[in-house]
């Protein structure tokens, strides 16, 4: 089946790992990129006891797996995922002697009875990890050694230009190693000896020496947790806040061997209750397994001669999505867009999962508004925007600003839009953009709230006239999209260009039977109107000043919540004019 990506589609991948089950939902775009909309994780721990007790998945784990998949199925049904969901299983299922029984039971009871669960070989798993990394880091043209530490196995792959030269899966995982080796100095020594023997016997060392690599990249929760610990200086004597200062905004997703050694030494200390609390605070649910994972990674560093490891936020799940797109779209290019990668990488670096989700939602809303404006312009056979001609690059700037607008919250809520501007402008992490483009994106993030910018304000003063006008349009769209996604318990259903070619509608549907998180209050229709109207007024003002047209905003309170922006009002027929007048105020 060939997928039509002329409009965005939502795809999903489920990774049944040895430690946790993960659901990934992405928005696939026509320009062959995807944006992670949401992800969910359930700590099933299938691999628990499979070495020390037997090679069977326990009845308790089967029950947990069924409940996790049932929950994922409910999420997918609720979100109306259009195309097939890809479900893959890795090491624990691959190695289980009761694999067939396990797969039959969970499919029967979870609601995925019609979906194929693909049990990946070690080679397939490694390939998907590599493909996922290519969607996050600009390493397509480099010979890359990828390492993914899972609960029951560790995948190694060497690839370049989307092709895998070598891959291997070793039976070394943080859950299985934790089960096999209890904590203590003597046991740590035994675990290190065991890890070394497995790696040397696998033939991995000879292959790495034969092929070589330009860059080493790590993925998976264990490696990401270690990178976060390094960035927050775990293993150092801390005093005061651990929030990086402005000079550290350029820090990338990486750590070196010395930093890894510091983390391992701190983890091996153990002992007092304070350190246990601190470790749990850093590593949370992964705290139980992090020592084994860190020791395993340090041994890999030493054996393979790795000095520094880049870290990828994307891994197997994103690789499954990339393969789905590649198989459904003939022109899909696995080579990642370096510009877009740097944007998603920066956003992920400074945003929490919740803020990343909200930013992603605003991207979709802004894109629909942008497309609606251009469509209205084309249908009317003239430019509403006068001398401004919006193109695909402008859309790219808008999407980037949406995704990055709230990264300043990493520092604090007060004046966070200014922090976002500073991080984007000074972090040197947006690759492939000119200085002017970076400044444009940073200023859009800066002005997504508070006062609307003037043409003579700050760095905007140095922009060419056309770029200033484009900035106003993009900024207005950005502010509306963010205001829309702030409206709790409403679902954005898209933007519709009116038949009379004079405007467009933002269409919402109120969610039913939904509850808000503790402390949050549902917005009334009046609240929604007030929040949106203030932003829409900016949209109207710059049009009125340049075209001398009347512009009106009206929100209809009914079964649906509509926000109607009528552009070029004077061109309406007298009858239509009268009908609109009767609706307004």
Secondary structure, 3 states (H helix, E strand, C coil): CCCCCCCCEEEEEEEECCCCEEEEEEEECCCCCEEEEEEEEECCCCCCCCCCCCCCCCHHHHHHHHHHHHHHHHHHHHHCCCCCEEEEECHHHHHCCCHHHHHHHHHHHHCCCCCCEEECCHHHHHHHHHHHHHCCCCCCCCCEEEEEECCCCEEEEEEECCEEEEEEEECCCHHHHHHHCCCCHHHHHHHHHHHHHHHHHHCHHHHHHHHCCCEEEEECHHHHHHHHHHHCCCCCCCCCCCCCCHHHCCCCCEEEHHHHHHHHHHHHHCCCHHHHHHHHHHHHHHHHHHHHHHHHHHHHHHHHCCCEEEECCCCHHHHHHHHHHHHHCCCCCCCCCHHHHHHHHHHHHHCCHHHHHHHHHHHHHHHHHHHHHHHHHHHCCCCCCCCCCCCHHHHHHHHHHHHHCCHHHHCCCCCHHHHHHHHHHHCCCCCCCCHHHHHHHHHHHHCCCCCCCCCCCHHHHHCCHHHHHHHHHHHHHHHHHHHHHCCCCEEEEEEEECCCCCEEEEEEEECCCCCCCCCCCCCCHHHHHHHHHHHHHHHHHHHHHHHCCCCEEEEEECCEEEEEEECCHHHCCHHHHHHHHHHCC
